């Protein structure tokens, strides 16, 4: 199936405009049953005032909803540009054949019962892909809810959702039809309008990457939302998302990603494998593409509301104006936790604020107007801050005291919305009241000027900080994948001659050195005499470890001894390792003892790579040593890395403060760290057959890095 999809990428891209802007639609399987999916779709198209022609197809009906019905799509004399297919699954192949004969090049297959139900359905899905490919048809689905294009010159609601989607500037991609319906319902209740809605279904042909590339060029889309259960091509997703979320014309992408894959049996063979199963790995990958991950549908749409109707802030400075201290403290704490700055206001701004406010008011940040604040205090504070140039985001909190006229205050906030917009300042409100009539009036006033209101202050802060986060993401440059001159032939030989899945220390070291990654000086000793010779060549102190294809965790078997200071101790160490391993792992094939310099200078880090069947190669970086799985100070990116990716990985870990230099700890060579990650990325990109790499520890020194232990799995 993957080959078929790869072959049809050009045609899918070319036909996307037809899918979203057809001049005529055939509803194949249209029913007179008001409770049927196809009846609902046809009804939605009619109620939405679709601007093109509609042709119901039903062999047993003469007309449906006042439209002439056709026995077959082949009976329609006019051109049909899009087919909506809602027939029993066994009939889908035949219907697609007829669409091909009719020269229909785009389809949406609503019908379920394909690969989502098992092997039989998977084979049927492969069959319809083949039919579509042979006729030059691009289809969405199967097993989907349909699509919406709310543009005024199209007005196509080709779904069976109950609620009408209002026109707006948000586009929503959903792999789940049910989540799509829920999202449409939630959006309708909260005044969020759509440009496009796409139910991806099984993604047999069209997937999220095609849609992202389309929406990148869609002038009517200001924000993109997505619910995804898997990623068809993670690298393509990250690349597409990176292009969309960066630069002057960037658009935010908010996504829910569910459906974590199960750990493979071999995943726990390395620290990298164990850590790469963490759910927050997806957070790092989304960050790589500039995608903001959220945890619920409510978060998805409530944050999208602010992004879609307010200007994106220029920076992260947030000012809070309130009539209640408690909610403001909660807001400030939460905002700082989520990455916003709550800066101290300048003396000049404080002076200007103080001129129009009573002494009881606090003119720090938050600006607390106290409980008896009326419209004049709010107006003075907001106007002063708006013209100060000291805030990128302003959050206005208003709680209902006995003397508070929330409607009047909301009106004054709304009157300043145009000023805020002209200055590029994000203006968000948190007016809270459990009096339904009061809240409806207040929200109507604010919404009329596109000021989003969140009754719970935590939600308001989340909206503000999401806007700030997007500002930070879109300012990142789009990097280029960095490559180096390496010895690929040497690695090819090592992999060709490898015995077993696990590569031993000497083999792993040779592979790393072929790609320019420095390792500790070392020798393989197959006798005590060779070990002593290695000691004389390398110099003391030394470390020694067993070399065996049957032993992965060497320290667990007594196969690692450190701090060997002289020849006498090295001789005893060689014999001790051989004896301990033979006792603890009887029958293990021991190839010798790996003797290497004892490196102690620098911070202990971990570099790793893990192949994930759904994602590709994940690169890991973080604090290393034996406690790596306890401390878990690591970050991830998808290979291949750009230099920007590598630098971000280094800065994301808590250990970064130490790596920059801390007290008596000298600064590490950050450039060498980034280059090491880039070289490791190039290695797994060039040799995808390498399933895992674990470099732990890697010593970060002031003038380079040194790998002290390496494991690889084919």
C-alpha positions as CSV (number, residue, x, y, z in Angstrom):
1,X,0.0,0.0,0.0
2,X,2.9,2.4,0.8
3,X,4.2,2.1,-2.8
4,X,0.8,2.8,-4.2
5,X,0.4,5.9,-2.1
6,X,3.9,7.1,-3.0
7,X,3.1,6.7,-6.7
8,X,0.0,8.9,-6.6
9,X,1.4,11.8,-4.6
10,X,1.5,14.2,-7.6
11,X,-2.1,13.6,-8.6
12,X,-3.4,14.0,-5.0
13,X,-1.8,17.4,-4.8
14,X,-3.1,18.6,-8.1
15,X,-6.7,17.5,-7.4
16,X,-7.1,19.0,-3.9
17,X,-8.7,22.2,-5.2
18,X,-11.3,20.1,-6.9
19,X,-12.1,18.3,-3.7
20,X,-12.7,21.6,-1.9
21,X,-14.2,23.7,-4.7
22,X,-16.3,21.4,-6.9
23,X,-18.8,22.9,-9.3
24,X,-20.9,19.7,-9.1
25,X,-21.3,16.8,-6.7
26,X,-22.9,13.4,-7.0
27,X,-24.1,11.9,-3.8
28,X,-23.8,8.2,-4.5
29,X,-26.0,6.1,-2.2
30,X,-28.3,9.0,-1.5
31,X,-31.3,7.8,0.6
32,X,-34.8,8.9,1.3
33,X,-34.4,7.7,4.9
34,X,-34.2,10.8,7.0
35,X,-32.0,9.0,9.6
36,X,-29.4,7.8,7.0
37,X,-25.9,9.3,6.6
38,X,-26.4,10.1,2.9
39,X,-29.8,11.9,3.6
40,X,-28.0,14.0,6.2
41,X,-25.2,14.9,3.8
42,X,-27.6,16.0,1.0
43,X,-29.7,18.0,3.5
44,X,-26.6,19.8,4.8
45,X,-25.5,20.6,1.3
46,X,-29.0,22.1,0.5
47,X,-29.3,23.9,3.9
48,X,-25.8,25.4,3.4
49,X,-26.7,26.8,0.0
50,X,-24.0,24.9,-1.9
51,X,-23.2,27.0,-4.9
52,X,-22.8,24.1,-7.3
53,X,-25.0,21.4,-8.8
54,X,-26.2,18.4,-6.8
55,X,-27.0,14.9,-8.2
56,X,-28.4,12.3,-5.9
57,X,-27.7,8.7,-7.1
58,X,-30.1,6.0,-5.9
59,X,-31.3,3.1,-8.2
60,X,-34.7,2.9,-6.4
61,X,-35.6,6.6,-6.2
62,X,-36.9,9.2,-8.7
63,X,-36.2,12.2,-6.5
64,X,-34.8,13.0,-3.1
65,X,-35.3,16.3,-1.2
66,X,-36.8,17.8,-4.4
67,X,-33.8,16.9,-6.6
68,X,-33.9,14.5,-9.5
69,X,-32.3,11.1,-8.6
70,X,-30.2,9.0,-10.9
71,X,-30.0,5.2,-11.1
72,X,-26.2,5.4,-11.7
73,X,-23.6,8.1,-11.8
74,X,-23.2,7.1,-15.5
75,X,-26.7,8.4,-16.2
76,X,-25.8,12.0,-15.3
77,X,-25.3,13.9,-18.5
78,X,-23.5,16.9,-17.0
79,X,-19.9,16.9,-15.7
80,X,-19.5,15.7,-12.1
81,X,-16.4,16.9,-10.3
82,X,-16.8,15.3,-6.9
83,X,-18.4,12.0,-5.7
84,X,-19.6,11.6,-2.2
85,X,-19.8,7.8,-1.7
86,X,-22.0,6.4,1.0
87,X,-22.8,2.8,-0.1
88,X,-22.3,-0.6,1.5
89,X,-18.5,-1.3,1.6
90,X,-18.8,-4.3,-0.9
91,X,-20.3,-1.8,-3.4
92,X,-17.5,0.7,-3.1
93,X,-15.1,-0.9,-5.7
94,X,-17.8,-1.0,-8.3
95,X,-18.9,2.6,-7.6
96,X,-15.3,3.8,-8.0
97,X,-15.1,2.0,-11.3
98,X,-18.2,3.9,-12.5
99,X,-16.7,7.2,-11.2
100,X,-13.6,6.4,-13.3
101,X,-15.8,5.8,-16.4
102,X,-17.6,9.1,-15.7
103,X,-14.1,10.8,-15.4
104,X,-14.8,12.0,-11.9
105,X,-11.4,12.7,-10.4
106,X,-12.2,13.4,-6.7
107,X,-14.2,11.5,-4.2
108,X,-15.0,11.4,-0.5
109,X,-15.7,7.8,0.7
110,X,-17.9,8.0,3.8
111,X,-18.4,4.2,4.0
112,X,-16.7,2.4,6.9
113,X,-15.5,-1.2,7.2
114,X,-12.1,-1.1,5.7
115,X,-8.6,-1.5,7.4
116,X,-10.0,-0.3,10.7
117,X,-11.8,-3.7,11.1
118,X,-8.9,-6.0,10.3
119,X,-7.2,-7.9,7.5
120,X,-10.3,-8.4,5.3
121,X,-11.0,-4.7,5.4
122,X,-7.4,-3.8,4.7
123,X,-7.4,-5.9,1.5
124,X,-10.5,-4.1,0.3
125,X,-8.9,-0.8,1.1
126,X,-5.9,-1.8,-1.0
127,X,-8.3,-2.8,-3.8
128,X,-10.0,0.6,-3.9
129,X,-6.7,2.4,-3.8
130,X,-5.6,0.4,-6.9
131,X,-8.9,1.2,-8.7
132,X,-8.6,4.9,-7.8
133,X,-5.0,5.0,-9.0
134,X,-5.9,3.3,-12.3
135,X,-8.6,6.0,-13.1
136,X,-6.7,9.0,-11.7
137,X,-9.1,9.5,-8.8
138,X,-8.1,11.1,-5.6
139,X,-10.2,10.2,-2.6
140,X,-10.6,11.2,1.1
141,X,-11.4,8.5,3.6
142,X,-12.7,5.9,3.7
143,X,-14.5,5.8,7.1
144,X,-14.9,9.5,7.4
145,X,-17.4,12.2,8.2
146,X,-16.8,14.3,5.1
147,X,-15.6,17.8,4.4
148,X,-16.6,21.5,4.7
149,X,-15.6,24.5,2.8
150,X,-17.3,27.5,4.2
151,X,-16.0,30.0,1.7
152,X,-18.9,32.3,0.5
153,X,-18.4,31.3,-3.2
154,X,-18.6,27.5,-2.3
155,X,-20.6,27.0,1.0
156,X,-20.1,23.2,0.9
157,X,-21.1,21.3,4.0
158,X,-20.5,17.7,2.7
159,X,-20.9,16.1,6.2
160,X,-23.6,14.4,8.2
161,X,-22.9,16.5,11.3
162,X,-25.9,17.9,13.1
163,X,-24.7,21.5,13.6
164,X,-24.0,24.0,10.9
165,X,-20.4,25.2,10.8
166,X,-20.3,29.0,10.8
167,X,-17.9,30.7,8.5
168,X,-14.6,31.8,10.1
169,X,-10.8,31.5,9.7
170,X,-10.1,28.2,11.6
171,X,-9.5,25.0,9.7
172,X,-9.9,21.7,11.5
173,X,-8.5,18.3,10.5
174,X,-9.8,15.3,12.4
175,X,-8.9,11.6,12.1
176,X,-11.9,10.7,14.1
177,X,-15.4,11.4,12.8
178,X,-16.8,11.4,16.3
179,X,-14.2,13.9,17.5
180,X,-15.0,16.0,14.4
181,X,-18.7,16.1,15.3
182,X,-17.9,17.0,18.9
183,X,-15.5,19.8,17.7
184,X,-18.1,21.2,15.4
185,X,-20.7,21.2,18.2
186,X,-18.3,22.9,20.6
187,X,-17.2,25.5,18.1
188,X,-20.9,26.3,17.3
189,X,-21.6,26.9,21.0
190,X,-18.6,29.1,21.4
191,X,-18.8,31.2,18.4
192,X,-15.8,29.7,16.5
193,X,-16.1,29.8,12.7
194,X,-14.5,27.6,10.1
195,X,-12.7,28.0,6.8
196,X,-12.3,24.3,6.2
197,X,-13.1,21.1,8.0
198,X,-11.7,17.7,6.9
199,X,-12.5,14.3,8.4
200,X,-9.4,12.3,7.4
201,X,-10.8,8.8,8.2
202,X,-8.4,6.0,7.3
203,X,-6.2,8.3,5.3
204,X,-5.9,5.7,2.5
205,X,-4.8,8.3,-0.1
206,X,-5.1,11.8,1.4
207,X,-3.6,12.4,4.8
208,X,-2.7,15.3,7.1
209,X,0.4,16.2,5.2
210,X,-1.6,16.9,2.0
211,X,-4.0,19.0,4.0
212,X,-1.3,21.0,5.7
213,X,0.2,21.9,2.4
214,X,-3.2,23.0,1.1
215,X,-4.0,25.0,4.2
216,X,-0.6,26.7,4.1
217,X,-1.7,28.4,0.9
218,X,-5.3,29.0,2.0
219,X,-5.7,32.8,2.6
220,X,-8.9,32.2,4.6
221,X,-7.2,30.0,7.2
222,X,-5.6,31.8,10.1
223,X,-5.3,28.9,12.5
224,X,-5.1,25.1,12.0
225,X,-6.5,22.6,14.5
226,X,-5.9,18.8,14.3
227,X,-6.9,15.6,16.0
228,X,-4.5,12.9,15.0
229,X,-4.2,9.2,16.0
230,X,-1.1,8.5,14.0
231,X,1.2,10.2,11.5
232,X,1.5,8.7,8.0
233,X,4.9,10.3,7.3
234,X,6.3,12.1,10.5
235,X,9.2,13.7,8.7
236,X,6.9,15.2,6.0
237,X,4.5,16.3,8.8
238,X,7.3,18.1,10.7
239,X,8.6,19.7,7.5
240,X,5.2,20.9,6.4
241,X,4.4,22.2,9.9
242,X,7.7,24.0,10.1
243,X,7.0,25.9,6.9
244,X,3.5,26.9,8.1
245,X,4.4,27.9,11.7
246,X,7.5,30.0,10.9
247,X,8.0,33.4,9.3
248,X,6.1,36.6,8.7
249,X,2.9,34.9,7.4
250,X,3.0,32.0,9.9
251,X,-0.2,30.2,11.0
252,X,-0.5,28.4,14.4
253,X,-1.1,24.7,14.4
254,X,-2.7,23.2,17.5
255,X,-3.0,19.5,17.8
256,X,-4.3,16.6,19.9
257,X,-2.3,13.5,19.3
258,X,-3.6,10.3,20.9
259,X,-3.1,6.5,20.4
260,X,0.4,5.9,21.8
261,X,2.1,2.9,20.1
262,X,3.0,-0.2,22.3
263,X,6.6,-0.7,23.3
264,X,8.4,-3.3,21.3
265,X,10.1,-6.2,23.1
266,X,13.5,-4.8,22.2
267,X,12.8,-1.3,23.3
268,X,14.0,-1.8,26.8
269,X,17.4,-3.0,25.6
270,X,18.8,0.5,25.9
271,X,18.2,3.7,27.9
272,X,17.2,5.4,24.7
273,X,14.6,2.7,23.9
274,X,13.1,2.9,27.4
275,X,12.9,6.7,27.4
276,X,11.6,7.0,23.9
277,X,8.3,5.4,24.9
278,X,7.4,8.4,27.0
279,X,4.4,10.3,25.9
280,X,6.1,13.6,26.0
281,X,8.4,12.5,23.1
282,X,5.5,13.7,21.0
283,X,5.7,17.1,22.6
284,X,9.3,17.4,21.5
285,X,8.5,16.2,18.0
286,X,5.6,18.7,17.7
287,X,7.9,21.4,19.0
288,X,10.4,20.5,16.2
289,X,7.6,21.3,13.7
290,X,6.3,24.3,15.6
291,X,3.1,22.5,16.5
292,X,1.4,23.3,19.9
293,X,0.1,20.2,21.5
294,X,-3.0,20.4,23.7
295,X,-4.7,17.8,25.9
296,X,-8.4,18.2,25.1
297,X,-11.0,19.3,22.6
298,X,-11.9,22.2,24.9
299,X,-8.3,23.4,25.0
300,X,-8.0,23.0,21.2
301,X,-10.9,25.3,20.5
302,X,-10.7,27.7,23.4
303,X,-7.1,28.5,22.5
304,X,-7.9,28.6,18.8
305,X,-10.5,31.3,19.5
306,X,-7.9,33.7,20.8
307,X,-5.5,32.9,18.0
308,X,-8.1,33.4,15.3
309,X,-9.6,36.7,16.4
310,X,-6.7,38.5,18.1
311,X,-3.4,39.8,16.8
312,X,-0.4,37.6,17.6
313,X,1.8,39.3,20.2
314,X,5.3,40.6,19.3
315,X,6.8,39.2,22.5
316,X,6.1,37.5,25.8
317,X,5.5,40.5,28.2
318,X,2.1,40.2,29.9
319,X,0.2,42.8,31.9
320,X,-2.7,41.9,34.1
321,X,-5.4,44.5,35.1
322,X,-7.9,43.3,37.7
323,X,-10.4,44.2,40.4
324,X,-9.6,41.1,42.5
325,X,-6.2,40.2,44.0
326,X,-6.7,36.4,44.3
327,X,-7.5,35.6,40.6
328,X,-4.7,38.0,39.5
329,X,-2.2,36.1,41.7
330,X,-3.4,32.8,40.2
331,X,-3.1,34.3,36.7
332,X,0.4,35.6,37.3
333,X,1.7,32.3,38.7
334,X,0.1,30.3,35.9
335,X,1.4,32.6,33.2
336,X,5.0,32.4,34.4
337,X,4.7,28.7,34.7
338,X,3.6,28.5,31.0
339,X,6.3,30.8,29.7
340,X,5.0,34.3,29.9
341,X,6.9,37.2,31.5
342,X,5.1,39.2,34.1
343,X,7.5,42.1,34.2
344,X,7.8,44.8,36.8
345,X,6.4,48.0,35.3
346,X,8.8,50.9,34.7
347,X,8.8,53.8,37.2
348,X,7.4,56.1,34.5
349,X,4.5,53.8,33.8
350,X,3.7,53.4,37.5
351,X,3.8,57.2,37.8
352,X,1.3,57.6,34.9
353,X,-0.9,54.9,36.3
354,X,-0.9,56.5,39.8
355,X,-2.0,59.9,38.4
356,X,-5.5,58.7,37.7
357,X,-6.0,56.1,40.5
358,X,-6.5,56.2,44.3
359,X,-3.8,55.3,46.7
360,X,-5.4,52.0,47.5
361,X,-4.7,50.7,44.0
362,X,-1.5,48.6,43.4
363,X,0.3,49.8,40.3
364,X,2.7,46.9,40.1
365,X,2.0,44.0,37.7
366,X,-0.7,42.8,38.2
367,X,-2.4,46.2,38.4
368,X,-5.0,45.7,41.2
369,X,-7.8,48.3,40.9
370,X,-9.4,46.7,44.0
371,X,-12.9,45.6,44.5
372,X,-14.8,48.9,44.1
373,X,-13.2,49.6,40.7
374,X,-15.5,51.2,38.2
375,X,-15.3,51.9,34.5
376,X,-13.0,54.9,34.9
377,X,-10.3,53.0,36.7
378,X,-10.3,50.3,34.1
379,X,-10.3,52.8,31.3
380,X,-7.3,54.8,32.7
381,X,-5.3,51.7,33.5
382,X,-5.8,50.0,30.1
383,X,-5.2,53.2,28.1
384,X,-2.1,53.9,30.0
385,X,-0.7,50.4,29.5
386,X,-1.7,50.3,25.9
387,X,0.3,53.4,25.1
388,X,3.3,52.5,27.3
389,X,4.9,50.0,24.9
390,X,5.6,47.7,28.0
391,X,3.1,44.9,27.2
392,X,2.6,42.5,24.4
393,X,-0.5,40.8,26.0
394,X,-3.0,42.4,28.3
395,X,-5.4,40.2,30.4
396,X,-8.4,42.1,31.9
397,X,-9.9,40.3,34.9
398,X,-13.3,41.5,36.2
399,X,-15.2,39.8,39.0
400,X,-18.8,40.8,40.0
401,X,-18.8,42.8,43.2
402,X,-22.0,44.5,44.4
403,X,-20.9,47.8,42.9
404,X,-19.4,46.4,39.7
405,X,-21.1,47.2,36.4
406,X,-19.7,44.4,34.3
407,X,-21.6,45.5,31.1
408,X,-20.2,49.0,31.3
409,X,-16.7,47.8,32.0
410,X,-16.9,45.2,29.1
411,X,-18.1,48.0,26.8
412,X,-15.1,50.1,27.7
413,X,-12.7,47.2,27.2
414,X,-14.3,46.5,23.8
415,X,-13.9,50.2,22.9
416,X,-10.1,49.8,23.3
417,X,-9.9,46.7,21.2
418,X,-9.2,48.6,17.9
419,X,-6.3,50.5,19.6
420,X,-4.9,47.2,20.9
421,X,-5.2,45.6,17.5
422,X,-3.5,48.6,15.8
423,X,-0.5,48.2,18.2
424,X,-0.4,44.4,17.7
425,X,-1.3,43.8,21.4
426,X,-3.3,40.7,22.3
427,X,-6.3,41.7,24.4
428,X,-8.0,38.9,26.4
429,X,-10.8,39.2,29.0
430,X,-11.8,37.1,32.0
431,X,-15.2,38.4,33.1
432,X,-16.7,35.9,35.5
433,X,-20.3,35.7,36.7
434,X,-22.7,32.8,37.2
435,X,-25.6,35.0,36.4
436,X,-26.5,33.7,33.0
437,X,-28.1,36.8,31.6
438,X,-25.3,39.1,32.8
439,X,-22.7,36.8,31.2
440,X,-24.5,36.6,27.9
441,X,-24.7,40.4,27.7
442,X,-21.1,40.8,28.7
443,X,-19.8,38.2,26.3
444,X,-21.9,39.7,23.4
445,X,-20.3,43.1,24.0
446,X,-16.8,41.7,24.1
447,X,-17.3,39.4,21.1
448,X,-18.7,42.2,19.0
449,X,-15.1,43.6,19.1
450,X,-13.4,40.2,18.8
451,X,-12.2,40.2,22.4
452,X,-12.3,36.6,23.7
453,X,-13.7,36.1,27.2
454,X,-12.8,33.2,29.4
455,X,-14.8,33.1,32.7
456,X,-12.2,30.9,34.4
457,X,-8.9,32.9,34.7
458,X,-6.8,29.7,34.1
459,X,-8.3,29.3,30.7
460,X,-7.7,33.0,29.9
461,X,-4.0,32.6,30.9
462,X,-3.7,29.5,28.8
463,X,-5.0,31.4,25.7
464,X,-2.6,34.2,26.4
465,X,0.4,32.0,26.8
466,X,-0.5,29.9,23.7
467,X,-0.4,33.1,21.7
468,X,3.0,33.9,23.3
469,X,4.3,30.4,22.6
470,X,3.3,30.7,18.9
471,X,5.2,34.0,18.7
472,X,8.3,32.2,20.0
473,X,7.8,29.3,17.6
474,X,7.3,31.4,14.5
475,X,10.5,33.4,15.1
476,X,12.6,30.3,14.8
477,X,14.5,30.0,11.5
478,X,13.8,27.1,9.1
479,X,17.1,25.3,9.3
480,X,18.8,23.1,6.8
481,X,19.9,19.5,7.4
482,X,23.7,19.6,8.0
483,X,25.9,16.8,6.7
484,X,29.7,16.1,7.0
485,X,32.3,14.2,5.0
486,X,32.3,10.7,6.5
487,X,33.6,7.2,5.7
488,X,30.4,5.4,4.7
489,X,32.2,2.5,3.2
490,X,33.9,1.7,6.5
491,X,30.5,1.5,8.2
492,X,29.1,-0.6,5.4
493,X,31.9,-3.1,5.9
494,X,31.3,-3.1,9.7
495,X,27.6,-3.8,9.3
496,X,28.1,-6.4,6.6
497,X,30.6,-8.3,8.9
498,X,28.5,-7.8,12.1
499,X,27.6,-11.0,13.9
500,X,24.3,-10.8,15.7
501,X,22.0,-8.0,16.3
502,X,24.0,-6.2,19.0
503,X,27.3,-4.6,18.0
504,X,30.0,-4.9,20.5
505,X,32.2,-2.0,21.8
506,X,35.0,-2.2,19.3
507,X,32.6,-2.4,16.4
508,X,30.5,0.5,17.7
509,X,33.6,2.6,18.3
510,X,34.8,2.1,14.7
511,X,31.5,3.1,13.3
512,X,31.4,6.2,15.4
513,X,34.9,7.2,14.4
514,X,34.0,6.7,10.8
515,X,31.5,9.4,11.3
516,X,33.8,11.8,13.1
517,X,32.5,11.1,16.6
518,X,35.4,11.1,19.1
519,X,35.7,8.0,21.4
520,X,38.0,7.3,24.4
521,X,41.3,5.8,23.4
522,X,40.9,2.0,23.5
523,X,42.2,-1.4,22.6
524,X,40.6,-4.9,22.4
525,X,42.6,-7.4,24.5
526,X,42.1,-11.2,24.0
527,X,44.7,-12.1,26.6
528,X,46.2,-10.7,29.7
529,X,49.4,-9.9,27.8
530,X,47.5,-7.9,25.2
531,X,45.7,-6.0,28.0
532,X,49.0,-5.0,29.6
533,X,50.3,-3.9,26.2
534,X,47.2,-1.8,25.8
535,X,47.7,-0.2,29.2
536,X,51.3,0.9,28.2
537,X,50.1,2.4,25.0
538,X,47.1,4.2,26.4
539,X,48.3,5.2,29.8
540,X,46.7,5.0,33.2
541,X,44.1,5.2,34.8
542,X,42.1,2.8,32.7
543,X,38.7,1.2,32.5
544,X,38.0,-2.4,31.3
545,X,34.9,-4.1,30.2
546,X,33.9,-7.5,28.8
547,X,33.3,-7.9,25.0
548,X,30.6,-10.5,24.3
549,X,27.7,-10.6,21.8
550,X,25.7,-12.4,24.6
551,X,25.9,-9.6,27.2
552,X,24.2,-6.3,26.8
553,X,24.2,-4.8,30.3
554,X,27.9,-5.5,31.2
555,X,27.9,-3.9,34.7
556,X,25.2,-6.4,35.8
557,X,27.5,-9.3,35.2
558,X,30.6,-7.9,36.9
559,X,31.9,-7.1,33.4
560,X,33.0,-3.5,34.0
561,X,35.8,-2.3,36.3
562,X,36.9,1.3,36.5
563,X,39.8,3.3,37.9
564,X,42.6,0.8,37.1
565,X,45.8,2.6,38.2
566,X,48.7,0.3,37.2
567,X,49.8,-2.9,35.4
568,X,49.4,-5.1,38.5
569,X,45.8,-4.0,39.0
570,X,45.1,-4.4,35.2
571,X,46.4,-8.0,35.2
572,X,44.1,-8.8,38.1
573,X,41.2,-7.0,36.5
574,X,41.5,-9.0,33.3
575,X,41.4,-12.3,35.2
576,X,38.6,-11.0,37.4
577,X,36.3,-10.0,34.6
578,X,36.8,-13.3,32.7
579,X,36.0,-15.2,35.9
580,X,33.0,-13.2,37.0
581,X,31.3,-13.2,33.6
582,X,31.9,-16.9,33.2
583,X,30.3,-17.5,36.6
584,X,27.3,-15.2,36.1
585,X,26.6,-15.9,32.4
586,X,27.7,-19.5,31.8
587,X,28.1,-20.3,28.1
588,X,28.5,-16.7,27.0
589,X,30.9,-16.3,24.2
590,X,33.6,-13.9,25.4
591,X,35.7,-12.3,22.7
592,X,38.0,-10.4,25.1
593,X,38.3,-7.3,27.3
594,X,37.9,-3.8,26.1
595,X,40.6,-1.6,27.6
596,X,40.2,2.2,27.4
597,X,41.3,5.4,28.9
598,X,39.5,6.4,32.1
599,X,37.8,9.7,31.2
600,X,36.6,11.8,34.2
601,X,36.7,15.4,32.9
602,X,33.4,16.9,31.9
603,X,29.7,16.4,32.4
604,X,28.2,13.0,31.7
605,X,25.7,13.1,28.9
606,X,23.7,10.6,26.8
607,X,23.3,10.6,23.0
608,X,20.9,8.1,21.6
609,X,19.0,7.0,18.6
610,X,15.9,4.8,18.5
611,X,14.0,3.6,15.5
612,X,10.2,3.8,15.9
613,X,8.0,2.1,13.3
614,X,5.6,4.9,13.3
615,X,8.0,7.9,13.5
616,X,11.4,6.9,12.1
617,X,14.6,7.5,14.0
618,X,14.3,9.5,17.2
619,X,17.4,11.3,18.4
620,X,17.8,11.7,22.2
621,X,20.1,14.0,24.2
622,X,20.3,14.7,27.9
623,X,22.0,14.1,31.2
624,X,23.7,10.7,31.2
625,X,25.3,8.3,33.6
626,X,23.7,5.4,35.4
627,X,20.8,7.4,36.7
628,X,19.6,8.5,33.3
629,X,16.3,6.6,33.5
630,X,15.6,8.0,37.0
631,X,16.4,11.7,36.4
632,X,15.0,11.6,32.8
633,X,16.4,15.0,31.9
634,X,16.3,14.2,28.1
635,X,14.9,15.7,24.9
636,X,14.0,14.2,21.5
637,X,13.9,15.2,17.9
638,X,13.2,13.3,14.6
639,X,16.1,12.6,12.3
640,X,17.5,14.2,10.2
641,X,18.4,17.1,12.4
642,X,19.1,20.7,11.4
643,X,21.6,22.7,13.3
644,X,18.7,24.6,14.9
645,X,17.3,21.3,16.1
646,X,20.5,20.3,17.7
647,X,21.0,23.6,19.4
648,X,17.4,23.5,20.7
649,X,17.9,20.0,22.1
650,X,20.9,21.2,24.1
651,X,19.1,24.2,25.5
652,X,15.9,22.3,26.4
653,X,17.5,20.0,29.1
654,X,17.8,21.2,32.7
655,X,21.5,20.3,32.5
656,X,22.0,23.2,30.0
657,X,22.6,25.6,32.9
658,X,25.5,23.4,34.0
659,X,26.8,23.0,30.4
660,X,27.0,26.8,30.0
661,X,29.3,26.8,33.0
662,X,28.2,27.0,36.7
663,X,30.3,28.0,39.7
664,X,33.4,25.9,39.5
665,X,32.2,23.8,36.6
666,X,33.8,25.0,33.3
667,X,31.6,25.6,30.3
668,X,31.3,22.7,27.9
669,X,32.0,22.9,24.2
670,X,28.4,23.5,23.0
671,X,29.5,23.6,19.4
672,X,31.0,20.2,19.7
673,X,27.8,18.9,21.4
674,X,25.7,20.2,18.5
675,X,28.1,18.7,15.9
676,X,28.0,15.4,17.7
677,X,24.2,15.3,17.5
678,X,24.3,16.2,13.9
679,X,26.9,13.5,13.1
680,X,24.8,10.9,14.9
681,X,21.7,12.0,13.0
682,X,23.6,11.6,9.7
683,X,24.7,8.1,10.7
684,X,21.2,6.8,11.4
685,X,19.8,8.6,8.3
686,X,22.5,7.0,6.1
687,X,22.0,3.6,7.8
688,X,18.4,3.1,8.7
689,X,19.0,-0.5,9.5
690,X,20.6,0.6,12.8
691,X,17.7,0.2,15.2
692,X,19.2,1.7,18.3
693,X,22.3,3.6,19.4
694,X,23.1,4.3,23.1
695,X,26.2,6.5,23.8
696,X,26.3,6.7,27.6
697,X,28.2,8.4,29.0
698,X,29.4,11.0,26.6
699,X,31.8,13.4,28.4
700,X,31.2,17.1,27.5
701,X,34.5,18.8,27.8
702,X,35.7,22.3,27.3
703,X,37.2,21.5,23.9
704,X,35.2,18.6,22.5
705,X,33.2,15.5,23.5
706,X,34.4,11.9,24.2
707,X,32.2,8.8,23.9
708,X,33.1,6.4,26.7
709,X,30.5,3.6,26.2
710,X,28.6,2.7,23.0
711,X,25.9,0.2,22.2
712,X,24.3,-0.4,18.8
713,X,21.4,-2.7,17.8
714,X,20.7,-3.7,14.2
